[in-house]
Amino acid sequence: MIDADLLLKTKDNLVKEIGQAYLNYRKFLLEYNKIDFSLIQRYFFDLLKKTEAGQKIINTIKYVLVDEYQDTNFVQEQLLFKLSSYLFSSLA
């Protein structure tokens, strides 16, 4: 969930190359109408965070069950927190 444009602004050449490689990879995916699992997760997180539709989804969640929590990555954890945010706010 790091902004690749921020990586391009650093003075560290390796970090710049990583940022550029990631941007090239995303451009490739879009050009060929493809998507990978991590990008699906990121798009869904952005949908939940920034849109009216995302708020409607969050407001309809009644239960969140997570199996194998220790295997979640950062994006998945943020999705969990976002999806359960309505549940936690309604308890307060």
C-alpha positions, 0 to 999 in steps of 0.5 A: 500500500506504499504510493509508488510515486513517493518511491520515485521521489527518494534519493535512493536509486534502488528504491526508485527502481523498485517504484518504477518497476511497480509502476511498469508492472501495474501499467502492463496489467492495465494494458492487458486487462489483467489484475493480480490478487494484491491489486484486487485487495487494494482496489477493494480497500480504496472502494471502501475508503473513498466511495459512497458504495464503500460506505454502503458495503460497510454499513451492511456487514453484520459479521466478520470472520477471519480464519488464519489471522496470523497469515493476513498481510497488511492490506488484508488487515486494513480491509478487516479493520475497515469492514468491521469499523461499523460494527465497532462504532455501533458498540460505542 
